[in-house]
Amino acid sequence: MMTIKALRCPLCGDAVYSRARHDMRYCSCKSISADGGFDYTKISYDTEKLGDKQPTWIDVTVDATKKELYHDWNTGADKFGLIKA
């Protein structure tokens, strides 16, 4: 179990985080995304959709190790990375 930073979308309420270096994760409404895994942090968001609203960082507890998160991304299992509102 580990605590990681996730980005919460102000429109749909989903929280996203990247599990691996090239794992770009979008929220359900495609307004925000996170990329970079544990190597770097890159966030993107659609300013036209969000207007004056801003995505926020939150701490989430994930029942997995870094290795398990990478495996989840690499195999396409997609058990982790998106926390639906």
Secondary structure, DSSP 8 states (H G I E B T S, - for coil): -EEEEEEE-TTT--EE---STT--EE-TTSSEEEE-TTT--EEEE-HHHHTT---EEEEEEESS-HHHHHHHHHHT--SSSEE--
